[in-house]
Amino acid sequence: MFPVEGSNSKFIAGISRKFAFVEWDGKSPKPSKIETIAEVDTDPDAKGNRLNGGKVDPWGRLWAGTMGPSDANGDVIPHKGALYSLNKGVVTKHKCNIGISNGLAWDTTKMKMYYCDTMEPKIFQYDISKDGKISNEKVIFEYGNKLEGKPDGLTIDKNGDLWLTSIFGSTVCKIDPTNGNIKEKIVFPTSQPTSVTFGGKDLDEMFVTTALIPVAGKIPPPPAGTTYRIKVAGTTGLKGDRYKP
């Protein structure tokens, strides 16, 4: 859920396969209003899909992708999802055959977009125009024997370095997108880091969420499910963006 420009109580969110405006005062247990903007993955063979990772880009568009349903064994069916953007109420589909759409980040100096599909052990880079068109897909990082787990959340710092969470890999890593080198690795006492962002007054703190996804039928023990707050040295994050309706 992300704030909408011009309001302190209006947000944009993904609910199942729908983009929606949400009115919420930040205190009440429920929102006062939910207004559907658009629905994605409307084909009959995608009815089990749902929206997953999303983020507002520096130009005020919401980007979010979908993931497929789970099979009888509880595994997500691959290649059922897609990546979309929402610009002033208009939906654009950018990529198909996505497994689990996840991390997004943008570098406005280099005009690059970075993206992760959790079912692909890579970070993808695209050229992006100010009007939201992406092109020239390129893999700028591959897990190989560098990391364990799968790519999940992603953010970028003021120096242009990427910070990547690896679910089932216990780490958040700082990655140089120009050469794919891992510059820093933070290891957590739980295996499921899921999302990373910068915050705090000076944007010099990192907030990392972790999950409680059952493994072999068992819920992982504490501290799984913890949100971590980490003081970062040598860089800061970028201020979050608001959706422009």
C-alpha positions as semicolon CSV with decimal commas, in nm:
position;residue;x (nm);y (nm);z (nm)
1;M;0,000;0,000;0,000
2;F;0,142;0,337;-0,106
3;P;0,038;0,697;-0,038
4;V;-0,140;0,901;-0,304
5;E;-0,017;1,250;-0,390
6;G;-0,220;1,530;-0,235
7;S;-0,364;1,329;0,055
8;N;-0,256;1,194;0,393
9;S;-0,540;0,943;0,412
10;K;-0,561;0,804;0,059
11;F;-0,352;0,509;-0,054
12;I;-0,322;0,280;-0,352
13;A;-0,306;-0,095;-0,303
14;G;-0,329;-0,431;-0,473
15;I;-0,617;-0,652;-0,360
16;S;-0,629;-0,996;-0,521
17;R;-0,606;-0,899;-0,892
18;K;-0,736;-0,544;-0,850
19;F;-0,573;-0,205;-0,809
20;A;-0,771;0,003;-0,562
21;F;-0,776;0,335;-0,379
22;V;-0,802;0,292;-0,003
23;E;-0,919;0,562;0,237
24;W;-0,770;0,506;0,583
25;D;-0,693;0,739;0,871
26;G;-0,399;0,529;0,993
27;K;-0,570;0,450;1,323
28;S;-0,897;0,272;1,254
29;P;-0,897;-0,109;1,233
30;K;-1,054;-0,094;0,885
31;P;-1,041;0,146;0,590
32;S;-1,338;0,376;0,545
33;K;-1,354;0,324;0,168
34;I;-1,213;0,093;-0,099
35;E;-1,255;0,198;-0,463
36;T;-1,151;-0,037;-0,745
37;I;-0,945;0,126;-1,021
38;A;-0,872;-0,167;-1,253
39;E;-0,838;-0,545;-1,261
40;V;-0,554;-0,743;-1,421
41;D;-0,505;-1,103;-1,532
42;T;-0,870;-1,128;-1,633
43;D;-0,827;-1,422;-1,872
44;P;-1,006;-1,738;-1,752
45;D;-0,679;-1,932;-1,721
46;A;-0,542;-1,665;-1,483
47;K;-0,835;-1,654;-1,241
48;G;-0,623;-1,804;-0,962
49;N;-0,355;-1,535;-0,993
50;R;-0,299;-1,252;-0,746
51;L;-0,093;-0,935;-0,726
52;N;0,233;-0,966;-0,535
53;G;0,524;-0,718;-0,519
54;G;0,466;-0,354;-0,611
55;K;0,618;-0,007;-0,582
56;V;0,561;0,349;-0,704
57;D;0,827;0,476;-0,945
58;P;0,989;0,823;-0,930
59;W;0,740;0,953;-1,189
60;G;0,433;0,856;-0,987
61;R;0,332;0,532;-1,159
62;L;0,249;0,217;-0,965
63;W;0,428;-0,097;-1,083
64;A;0,310;-0,437;-0,964
65;G;0,316;-0,792;-1,088
66;T;0,120;-1,107;-1,036
67;M;0,193;-1,466;-0,944
68;G;0,013;-1,786;-1,027
69;P;-0,184;-2,011;-0,791
70;S;-0,035;-2,302;-0,603
71;D;-0,061;-2,662;-0,721
72;A;-0,170;-2,963;-0,514
73;N;0,174;-2,976;-0,352
74;G;0,161;-2,611;-0,249
75;D;0,414;-2,499;-0,511
76;V;0,343;-2,186;-0,716
77;I;0,266;-2,273;-1,078
78;P;0,536;-2,101;-1,288
79;H;0,499;-1,864;-1,583
80;K;0,141;-1,763;-1,499
81;G;0,204;-1,405;-1,387
82;A;0,278;-1,071;-1,552
83;L;0,428;-0,730;-1,475
84;Y;0,207;-0,422;-1,501
85;S;0,218;-0,049;-1,445
86;L;-0,071;0,179;-1,356
87;N;-0,048;0,538;-1,476
88;K;-0,337;0,773;-1,395
89;G;-0,578;0,480;-1,399
90;V;-0,446;0,321;-1,721
91;V;-0,297;-0,029;-1,697
92;T;-0,005;-0,137;-1,919
93;K;0,127;-0,494;-1,934
94;H;0,507;-0,502;-1,973
95;K;0,609;-0,867;-1,924
96;C;0,442;-1,208;-1,937
97;N;0,541;-1,557;-1,816
98;I;0,636;-1,431;-1,470
99;G;0,665;-1,680;-1,185
100;I;0,641;-1,465;-0,870
101;S;0,670;-1,092;-0,941
102;N;0,876;-0,916;-0,677
103;G;1,152;-0,656;-0,627
104;L;1,153;-0,326;-0,815
105;A;1,392;-0,028;-0,812
106;W;1,480;0,268;-1,035
107;D;1,790;0,476;-1,102
108;T;1,677;0,810;-1,245
109;T;2,034;0,923;-1,316
110;K;2,105;0,627;-1,545
111;M;1,737;0,583;-1,643
112;K;1,740;0,217;-1,546
113;M;1,479;-0,010;-1,388
114;Y;1,567;-0,323;-1,191
115;Y;1,332;-0,616;-1,139
116;C;1,317;-0,960;-0,977
117;D;1,106;-1,267;-1,046
118;T;1,151;-1,493;-0,744
119;M;1,143;-1,802;-0,966
120;E;1,440;-1,669;-1,167
121;P;1,767;-1,646;-0,965
122;K;1,863;-1,316;-1,128
123;I;1,826;-0,938;-1,125
124;F;1,704;-0,794;-1,453
125;Q;1,788;-0,444;-1,577
126;Y;1,591;-0,236;-1,828
127;D;1,624;0,099;-1,989
128;I;1,322;0,306;-1,889
129;S;1,186;0,621;-2,049
130;K;1,011;0,897;-1,856
131;D;0,681;0,785;-2,005
132;G;0,726;0,436;-1,858
133;K;0,839;0,225;-2,153
134;I;1,099;-0,041;-2,074
135;S;1,344;-0,198;-2,320
136;N;1,680;-0,373;-2,355
137;E;1,638;-0,643;-2,092
138;K;1,971;-0,748;-1,944
139;V;2,070;-0,980;-1,659
140;I;2,304;-0,787;-1,431
141;F;2,327;-1,040;-1,146
142;E;2,291;-1,420;-1,127
143;Y;2,289;-1,625;-0,808
144;G;2,501;-1,916;-0,932
145;N;2,726;-2,009;-0,640
146;K;2,729;-1,651;-0,507
147;L;2,410;-1,669;-0,301
148;E;2,167;-1,920;-0,161
149;G;1,791;-1,879;-0,174
150;K;1,578;-1,685;-0,419
151;P;1,546;-1,313;-0,502
152;D;1,264;-1,131;-0,328
153;G;1,257;-0,764;-0,221
154;L;1,481;-0,500;-0,378
155;T;1,571;-0,137;-0,321
156;I;1,836;0,112;-0,432
157;D;2,050;0,357;-0,235
158;K;2,171;0,707;-0,320
159;N;2,494;0,567;-0,468
160;G;2,308;0,348;-0,715
161;D;2,383;0,019;-0,537
162;L;2,106;-0,239;-0,508
163;W;2,001;-0,411;-0,185
164;L;1,850;-0,754;-0,242
165;T;1,673;-0,987;0,002
166;S;1,715;-1,361;-0,055
167;I;1,424;-1,560;0,078
168;F;1,537;-1,905;0,200
169;G;1,890;-1,766;0,185
170;S;1,899;-1,563;0,511
171;T;2,064;-1,256;0,355
172;V;2,034;-0,901;0,239
173;C;2,314;-0,815;-0,004
174;K;2,443;-0,488;-0,145
175;I;2,512;-0,540;-0,515
176;D;2,691;-0,320;-0,767
177;P;2,466;-0,324;-1,078
178;T;2,753;-0,227;-1,306
179;N;2,945;-0,551;-1,253
180;G;2,728;-0,780;-1,038
181;N;2,973;-0,782;-0,748
182;I;2,843;-0,834;-0,395
183;K;2,978;-0,542;-0,191
184;E;2,821;-0,628;0,144
185;K;2,626;-0,916;0,294
186;I;2,404;-0,910;0,604
187;V;2,313;-1,253;0,740
188;F;1,995;-1,295;0,948
189;P;1,916;-1,560;1,211
190;T;1,614;-1,666;1,007
191;S;1,606;-1,793;0,650
192;Q;1,324;-1,586;0,500
193;P;1,407;-1,216;0,448
194;T;1,139;-1,083;0,214
195;S;1,149;-0,706;0,176
196;V;1,394;-0,421;0,229
197;T;1,356;-0,045;0,235
198;F;1,528;0,262;0,378
199;G;1,372;0,484;0,640
200;G;1,437;0,697;0,944
201;K;1,477;1,074;0,964
202;D;1,796;1,072;0,756
203;L;1,714;0,762;0,546
204;D;2,016;0,590;0,701
205;E;1,824;0,300;0,853
206;M;1,725;-0,018;0,675
207;F;1,403;-0,202;0,752
208;V;1,389;-0,571;0,659
209;T;1,084;-0,793;0,692
210;T;1,101;-1,171;0,729
211;A;0,839;-1,437;0,661
212;L;0,681;-1,737;0,835
213;I;0,635;-1,961;0,533
214;P;0,602;-2,327;0,635
215;V;0,886;-2,554;0,522
216;A;0,815;-2,928;0,497
217;G;0,485;-2,859;0,672
218;K;0,644;-2,680;0,967
219;I;0,631;-2,310;1,052
220;P;0,985;-2,180;1,112
221;P;1,064;-2,090;1,475
222;P;1,136;-1,739;1,608
223;P;1,280;-1,501;1,507
224;A;1,105;-1,582;1,177
225;G;0,842;-1,316;1,108
226;T;1,049;-1,041;1,271
227;T;1,097;-0,696;1,117
228;Y;1,458;-0,576;1,157
229;R;1,584;-0,218;1,183
230;I;1,949;-0,177;1,085
231;K;2,173;0,130;1,096
232;V;2,352;0,162;0,764
233;A;2,697;0,318;0,719
234;G;2,837;0,479;0,406
235;T;2,512;0,545;0,222
236;T;2,149;0,642;0,260
237;G;1,830;0,549;0,085
238;L;1,598;0,747;-0,136
239;K;1,269;0,896;-0,028
240;G;0,964;0,692;-0,126
241;D;0,735;0,817;-0,403
242;R;0,362;0,886;-0,406
243;Y;0,120;0,765;-0,670
244;K;-0,003;1,046;-0,897
245;P;-0,373;0,990;-0,973
